[in-house]
Amino acid sequence: MNQFFEELGGLWATEAEHRGAKIAAPTLDPRVALELLELARVAAHTRERRFAPLSCYMAGVAAERLRTAKPTVDDEVIAGFIQEVRQKLERAGPQDQDQ
């Protein structure tokens, strides 16, 4: 996607190796990145600003579980998966900030 994320992916792989695990450096598809940014925006504006990063983390966990359950899933499907959830949150509108 860009140099920062390429370097960050390498750091994740290196740190995993320091913990005795060899993983492929994670990459970020531009379509998935856009949907994650949109999810963060919706979470920040409809719930609480601090929920934005954790919402994206949960999206990543859900996407990986979808890939595990259905290995043929590609990045376009993952982007659509995130988009559908984001749109549901957006349609629900702002919630009480005390949650």
Chimera marker file (.cmm) of the C-alpha trace (Angstrom):
<marker_set name="trace">
<marker id="1" x="0.000" y="0.000" z="0.000" r="1" g="1" b="0" radius="0.5"/>
<marker id="2" x="2.739" y="2.445" z="0.976" r="1" g="1" b="0" radius="0.5"/>
<marker id="3" x="6.209" y="2.329" z="2.478" r="1" g="1" b="0" radius="0.5"/>
<marker id="4" x="5.072" y="2.835" z="6.090" r="1" g="1" b="0" radius="0.5"/>
<marker id="5" x="2.747" y="-0.165" z="5.958" r="1" g="1" b="0" radius="0.5"/>
<marker id="6" x="5.310" y="-2.289" z="4.122" r="1" g="1" b="0" radius="0.5"/>
<marker id="7" x="7.851" y="-1.524" z="6.862" r="1" g="1" b="0" radius="0.5"/>
<marker id="8" x="5.250" y="-2.140" z="9.569" r="1" g="1" b="0" radius="0.5"/>
<marker id="9" x="4.454" y="-5.538" z="8.056" r="1" g="1" b="0" radius="0.5"/>
<marker id="10" x="8.157" y="-6.389" z="8.206" r="1" g="1" b="0" radius="0.5"/>
<marker id="11" x="8.304" y="-5.357" z="11.851" r="1" g="1" b="0" radius="0.5"/>
<marker id="12" x="5.396" y="-7.677" z="12.714" r="1" g="1" b="0" radius="0.5"/>
<marker id="13" x="7.150" y="-10.574" z="10.993" r="1" g="1" b="0" radius="0.5"/>
<marker id="14" x="10.446" y="-9.807" z="12.759" r="1" g="1" b="0" radius="0.5"/>
<marker id="15" x="8.840" y="-9.551" z="16.185" r="1" g="1" b="0" radius="0.5"/>
<marker id="16" x="6.945" y="-12.807" z="15.628" r="1" g="1" b="0" radius="0.5"/>
<marker id="17" x="10.257" y="-14.464" z="14.765" r="1" g="1" b="0" radius="0.5"/>
<marker id="18" x="11.717" y="-13.156" z="18.043" r="1" g="1" b="0" radius="0.5"/>
<marker id="19" x="8.898" y="-15.079" z="19.715" r="1" g="1" b="0" radius="0.5"/>
<marker id="20" x="9.694" y="-18.293" z="17.895" r="1" g="1" b="0" radius="0.5"/>
<marker id="21" x="7.096" y="-18.018" z="15.121" r="1" g="1" b="0" radius="0.5"/>
<marker id="22" x="7.683" y="-17.496" z="11.428" r="1" g="1" b="0" radius="0.5"/>
<marker id="23" x="4.885" y="-15.503" z="9.808" r="1" g="1" b="0" radius="0.5"/>
<marker id="24" x="4.517" y="-13.835" z="6.457" r="1" g="1" b="0" radius="0.5"/>
<marker id="25" x="4.738" y="-10.067" z="6.705" r="1" g="1" b="0" radius="0.5"/>
<marker id="26" x="1.166" y="-8.770" z="6.777" r="1" g="1" b="0" radius="0.5"/>
<marker id="27" x="0.131" y="-6.609" z="3.848" r="1" g="1" b="0" radius="0.5"/>
<marker id="28" x="-2.675" y="-4.119" z="3.471" r="1" g="1" b="0" radius="0.5"/>
<marker id="29" x="-4.832" y="-4.117" z="0.356" r="1" g="1" b="0" radius="0.5"/>
<marker id="30" x="-5.896" y="-0.567" z="-0.625" r="1" g="1" b="0" radius="0.5"/>
<marker id="31" x="-9.616" y="-1.519" z="-0.735" r="1" g="1" b="0" radius="0.5"/>
<marker id="32" x="-9.415" y="-3.063" z="2.727" r="1" g="1" b="0" radius="0.5"/>
<marker id="33" x="-7.456" y="-0.041" z="3.997" r="1" g="1" b="0" radius="0.5"/>
<marker id="34" x="-10.162" y="2.315" z="2.732" r="1" g="1" b="0" radius="0.5"/>
<marker id="35" x="-12.902" y="0.297" z="4.439" r="1" g="1" b="0" radius="0.5"/>
<marker id="36" x="-10.926" y="0.192" z="7.699" r="1" g="1" b="0" radius="0.5"/>
<marker id="37" x="-10.519" y="3.969" z="7.614" r="1" g="1" b="0" radius="0.5"/>
<marker id="38" x="-14.246" y="4.358" z="6.979" r="1" g="1" b="0" radius="0.5"/>
<marker id="39" x="-15.012" y="1.949" z="9.833" r="1" g="1" b="0" radius="0.5"/>
<marker id="40" x="-12.779" y="3.979" z="12.157" r="1" g="1" b="0" radius="0.5"/>
<marker id="41" x="-14.563" y="7.183" z="11.109" r="1" g="1" b="0" radius="0.5"/>
<marker id="42" x="-18.011" y="5.702" z="11.741" r="1" g="1" b="0" radius="0.5"/>
<marker id="43" x="-17.001" y="4.204" z="15.085" r="1" g="1" b="0" radius="0.5"/>
<marker id="44" x="-15.506" y="7.525" z="16.190" r="1" g="1" b="0" radius="0.5"/>
<marker id="45" x="-18.561" y="9.549" z="15.156" r="1" g="1" b="0" radius="0.5"/>
<marker id="46" x="-21.398" y="7.200" z="16.073" r="1" g="1" b="0" radius="0.5"/>
<marker id="47" x="-19.975" y="5.717" z="19.275" r="1" g="1" b="0" radius="0.5"/>
<marker id="48" x="-16.789" y="6.992" z="20.899" r="1" g="1" b="0" radius="0.5"/>
<marker id="49" x="-13.625" y="8.291" z="19.279" r="1" g="1" b="0" radius="0.5"/>
<marker id="50" x="-11.501" y="5.864" z="21.282" r="1" g="1" b="0" radius="0.5"/>
<marker id="51" x="-13.472" y="2.918" z="19.870" r="1" g="1" b="0" radius="0.5"/>
<marker id="52" x="-12.089" y="3.535" z="16.358" r="1" g="1" b="0" radius="0.5"/>
<marker id="53" x="-8.802" y="1.592" z="16.674" r="1" g="1" b="0" radius="0.5"/>
<marker id="54" x="-10.400" y="-1.321" z="18.516" r="1" g="1" b="0" radius="0.5"/>
<marker id="55" x="-13.156" y="-1.495" z="15.886" r="1" g="1" b="0" radius="0.5"/>
<marker id="56" x="-10.460" y="-1.896" z="13.233" r="1" g="1" b="0" radius="0.5"/>
<marker id="57" x="-8.692" y="-4.526" z="15.312" r="1" g="1" b="0" radius="0.5"/>
<marker id="58" x="-11.951" y="-6.472" z="15.600" r="1" g="1" b="0" radius="0.5"/>
<marker id="59" x="-12.455" y="-6.142" z="11.831" r="1" g="1" b="0" radius="0.5"/>
<marker id="60" x="-9.016" y="-7.683" z="11.323" r="1" g="1" b="0" radius="0.5"/>
<marker id="61" x="-9.787" y="-10.568" z="13.660" r="1" g="1" b="0" radius="0.5"/>
<marker id="62" x="-13.150" y="-11.154" z="11.954" r="1" g="1" b="0" radius="0.5"/>
<marker id="63" x="-11.545" y="-10.993" z="8.498" r="1" g="1" b="0" radius="0.5"/>
<marker id="64" x="-8.912" y="-13.552" z="9.459" r="1" g="1" b="0" radius="0.5"/>
<marker id="65" x="-11.587" y="-15.846" z="10.903" r="1" g="1" b="0" radius="0.5"/>
<marker id="66" x="-13.563" y="-15.528" z="7.671" r="1" g="1" b="0" radius="0.5"/>
<marker id="67" x="-10.417" y="-16.425" z="5.687" r="1" g="1" b="0" radius="0.5"/>
<marker id="68" x="-9.820" y="-19.444" z="7.945" r="1" g="1" b="0" radius="0.5"/>
<marker id="69" x="-13.417" y="-20.624" z="7.556" r="1" g="1" b="0" radius="0.5"/>
<marker id="70" x="-13.456" y="-19.961" z="3.817" r="1" g="1" b="0" radius="0.5"/>
<marker id="71" x="-9.897" y="-19.992" z="2.376" r="1" g="1" b="0" radius="0.5"/>
<marker id="72" x="-11.007" y="-18.863" z="-1.095" r="1" g="1" b="0" radius="0.5"/>
<marker id="73" x="-11.986" y="-15.412" z="0.221" r="1" g="1" b="0" radius="0.5"/>
<marker id="74" x="-9.955" y="-12.627" z="-1.386" r="1" g="1" b="0" radius="0.5"/>
<marker id="75" x="-9.296" y="-8.987" z="-0.432" r="1" g="1" b="0" radius="0.5"/>
<marker id="76" x="-12.279" y="-7.727" z="-2.435" r="1" g="1" b="0" radius="0.5"/>
<marker id="77" x="-14.587" y="-9.957" z="-0.383" r="1" g="1" b="0" radius="0.5"/>
<marker id="78" x="-12.899" y="-8.827" z="2.846" r="1" g="1" b="0" radius="0.5"/>
<marker id="79" x="-13.390" y="-5.161" z="1.874" r="1" g="1" b="0" radius="0.5"/>
<marker id="80" x="-17.085" y="-5.856" z="1.214" r="1" g="1" b="0" radius="0.5"/>
<marker id="81" x="-17.374" y="-7.729" z="4.531" r="1" g="1" b="0" radius="0.5"/>
<marker id="82" x="-16.015" y="-4.719" z="6.437" r="1" g="1" b="0" radius="0.5"/>
<marker id="83" x="-18.138" y="-2.321" z="4.378" r="1" g="1" b="0" radius="0.5"/>
<marker id="84" x="-21.368" y="-4.170" z="5.225" r="1" g="1" b="0" radius="0.5"/>
<marker id="85" x="-20.709" y="-4.005" z="8.958" r="1" g="1" b="0" radius="0.5"/>
<marker id="86" x="-19.643" y="-0.354" z="8.728" r="1" g="1" b="0" radius="0.5"/>
<marker id="87" x="-22.813" y="0.559" z="6.847" r="1" g="1" b="0" radius="0.5"/>
<marker id="88" x="-24.964" y="-1.135" z="9.488" r="1" g="1" b="0" radius="0.5"/>
<marker id="89" x="-23.224" y="0.877" z="12.212" r="1" g="1" b="0" radius="0.5"/>
<marker id="90" x="-23.633" y="4.041" z="10.176" r="1" g="1" b="0" radius="0.5"/>
<marker id="91" x="-27.357" y="3.429" z="9.622" r="1" g="1" b="0" radius="0.5"/>
<marker id="92" x="-27.845" y="2.813" z="13.346" r="1" g="1" b="0" radius="0.5"/>
<marker id="93" x="-26.571" y="6.350" z="13.954" r="1" g="1" b="0" radius="0.5"/>
<marker id="94" x="-25.017" y="7.882" z="17.058" r="1" g="1" b="0" radius="0.5"/>
<marker id="95" x="-25.358" y="5.981" z="20.288" r="1" g="1" b="0" radius="0.5"/>
<marker id="96" x="-25.184" y="7.127" z="23.895" r="1" g="1" b="0" radius="0.5"/>
<marker id="97" x="-21.561" y="8.075" z="24.598" r="1" g="1" b="0" radius="0.5"/>
<marker id="98" x="-21.721" y="6.604" z="28.140" r="1" g="1" b="0" radius="0.5"/>
<marker id="99" x="-21.535" y="2.985" z="26.912" r="1" g="1" b="0" radius="0.5"/>
<link id1="1" id2="2" r="1" g="1" b="0" radius="0.2"/>
<link id1="2" id2="3" r="1" g="1" b="0" radius="0.2"/>
<link id1="3" id2="4" r="1" g="1" b="0" radius="0.2"/>
<link id1="4" id2="5" r="1" g="1" b="0" radius="0.2"/>
<link id1="5" id2="6" r="1" g="1" b="0" radius="0.2"/>
<link id1="6" id2="7" r="1" g="1" b="0" radius="0.2"/>
<link id1="7" id2="8" r="1" g="1" b="0" radius="0.2"/>
<link id1="8" id2="9" r="1" g="1" b="0" radius="0.2"/>
<link id1="9" id2="10" r="1" g="1" b="0" radius="0.2"/>
<link id1="10" id2="11" r="1" g="1" b="0" radius="0.2"/>
<link id1="11" id2="12" r="1" g="1" b="0" radius="0.2"/>
<link id1="12" id2="13" r="1" g="1" b="0" radius="0.2"/>
<link id1="13" id2="14" r="1" g="1" b="0" radius="0.2"/>
<link id1="14" id2="15" r="1" g="1" b="0" radius="0.2"/>
<link id1="15" id2="16" r="1" g="1" b="0" radius="0.2"/>
<link id1="16" id2="17" r="1" g="1" b="0" radius="0.2"/>
<link id1="17" id2="18" r="1" g="1" b="0" radius="0.2"/>
<link id1="18" id2="19" r="1" g="1" b="0" radius="0.2"/>
<link id1="19" id2="20" r="1" g="1" b="0" radius="0.2"/>
<link id1="20" id2="21" r="1" g="1" b="0" radius="0.2"/>
<link id1="21" id2="22" r="1" g="1" b="0" radius="0.2"/>
<link id1="22" id2="23" r="1" g="1" b="0" radius="0.2"/>
<link id1="23" id2="24" r="1" g="1" b="0" radius="0.2"/>
<link id1="24" id2="25" r="1" g="1" b="0" radius="0.2"/>
<link id1="25" id2="26" r="1" g="1" b="0" radius="0.2"/>
<link id1="26" id2="27" r="1" g="1" b="0" radius="0.2"/>
<link id1="27" id2="28" r="1" g="1" b="0" radius="0.2"/>
<link id1="28" id2="29" r="1" g="1" b="0" radius="0.2"/>
<link id1="29" id2="30" r="1" g="1" b="0" radius="0.2"/>
<link id1="30" id2="31" r="1" g="1" b="0" radius="0.2"/>
<link id1="31" id2="32" r="1" g="1" b="0" radius="0.2"/>
<link id1="32" id2="33" r="1" g="1" b="0" radius="0.2"/>
<link id1="33" id2="34" r="1" g="1" b="0" radius="0.2"/>
<link id1="34" id2="35" r="1" g="1" b="0" radius="0.2"/>
<link id1="35" id2="36" r="1" g="1" b="0" radius="0.2"/>
<link id1="36" id2="37" r="1" g="1" b="0" radius="0.2"/>
<link id1="37" id2="38" r="1" g="1" b="0" radius="0.2"/>
<link id1="38" id2="39" r="1" g="1" b="0" radius="0.2"/>
<link id1="39" id2="40" r="1" g="1" b="0" radius="0.2"/>
<link id1="40" id2="41" r="1" g="1" b="0" radius="0.2"/>
<link id1="41" id2="42" r="1" g="1" b="0" radius="0.2"/>
<link id1="42" id2="43" r="1" g="1" b="0" radius="0.2"/>
<link id1="43" id2="44" r="1" g="1" b="0" radius="0.2"/>
<link id1="44" id2="45" r="1" g="1" b="0" radius="0.2"/>
<link id1="45" id2="46" r="1" g="1" b="0" radius="0.2"/>
<link id1="46" id2="47" r="1" g="1" b="0" radius="0.2"/>
<link id1="47" id2="48" r="1" g="1" b="0" radius="0.2"/>
<link id1="48" id2="49" r="1" g="1" b="0" radius="0.2"/>
<link id1="49" id2="50" r="1" g="1" b="0" radius="0.2"/>
<link id1="50" id2="51" r="1" g="1" b="0" radius="0.2"/>
<link id1="51" id2="52" r="1" g="1" b="0" radius="0.2"/>
<link id1="52" id2="53" r="1" g="1" b="0" radius="0.2"/>
<link id1="53" id2="54" r="1" g="1" b="0" radius="0.2"/>
<link id1="54" id2="55" r="1" g="1" b="0" radius="0.2"/>
<link id1="55" id2="56" r="1" g="1" b="0" radius="0.2"/>
<link id1="56" id2="57" r="1" g="1" b="0" radius="0.2"/>
<link id1="57" id2="58" r="1" g="1" b="0" radius="0.2"/>
<link id1="58" id2="59" r="1" g="1" b="0" radius="0.2"/>
<link id1="59" id2="60" r="1" g="1" b="0" radius="0.2"/>
<link id1="60" id2="61" r="1" g="1" b="0" radius="0.2"/>
<link id1="61" id2="62" r="1" g="1" b="0" radius="0.2"/>
<link id1="62" id2="63" r="1" g="1" b="0" radius="0.2"/>
<link id1="63" id2="64" r="1" g="1" b="0" radius="0.2"/>
<link id1="64" id2="65" r="1" g="1" b="0" radius="0.2"/>
<link id1="65" id2="66" r="1" g="1" b="0" radius="0.2"/>
<link id1="66" id2="67" r="1" g="1" b="0" radius="0.2"/>
<link id1="67" id2="68" r="1" g="1" b="0" radius="0.2"/>
<link id1="68" id2="69" r="1" g="1" b="0" radius="0.2"/>
<link id1="69" id2="70" r="1" g="1" b="0" radius="0.2"/>
<link id1="70" id2="71" r="1" g="1" b="0" radius="0.2"/>
<link id1="71" id2="72" r="1" g="1" b="0" radius="0.2"/>
<link id1="72" id2="73" r="1" g="1" b="0" radius="0.2"/>
<link id1="73" id2="74" r="1" g="1" b="0" radius="0.2"/>
<link id1="74" id2="75" r="1" g="1" b="0" radius="0.2"/>
<link id1="75" id2="76" r="1" g="1" b="0" radius="0.2"/>
<link id1="76" id2="77" r="1" g="1" b="0" radius="0.2"/>
<link id1="77" id2="78" r="1" g="1" b="0" radius="0.2"/>
<link id1="78" id2="79" r="1" g="1" b="0" radius="0.2"/>
<link id1="79" id2="80" r="1" g="1" b="0" radius="0.2"/>
<link id1="80" id2="81" r="1" g="1" b="0" radius="0.2"/>
<link id1="81" id2="82" r="1" g="1" b="0" radius="0.2"/>
<link id1="82" id2="83" r="1" g="1" b="0" radius="0.2"/>
<link id1="83" id2="84" r="1" g="1" b="0" radius="0.2"/>
<link id1="84" id2="85" r="1" g="1" b="0" radius="0.2"/>
<link id1="85" id2="86" r="1" g="1" b="0" radius="0.2"/>
<link id1="86" id2="87" r="1" g="1" b="0" radius="0.2"/>
<link id1="87" id2="88" r="1" g="1" b="0" radius="0.2"/>
<link id1="88" id2="89" r="1" g="1" b="0" radius="0.2"/>
<link id1="89" id2="90" r="1" g="1" b="0" radius="0.2"/>
<link id1="90" id2="91" r="1" g="1" b="0" radius="0.2"/>
<link id1="91" id2="92" r="1" g="1" b="0" radius="0.2"/>
<link id1="92" id2="93" r="1" g="1" b="0" radius="0.2"/>
<link id1="93" id2="94" r="1" g="1" b="0" radius="0.2"/>
<link id1="94" id2="95" r="1" g="1" b="0" radius="0.2"/>
<link id1="95" id2="96" r="1" g="1" b="0" radius="0.2"/>
<link id1="96" id2="97" r="1" g="1" b="0" radius="0.2"/>
<link id1="97" id2="98" r="1" g="1" b="0" radius="0.2"/>
<link id1="98" id2="99" r="1" g="1" b="0" radius="0.2"/>
</marker_set>
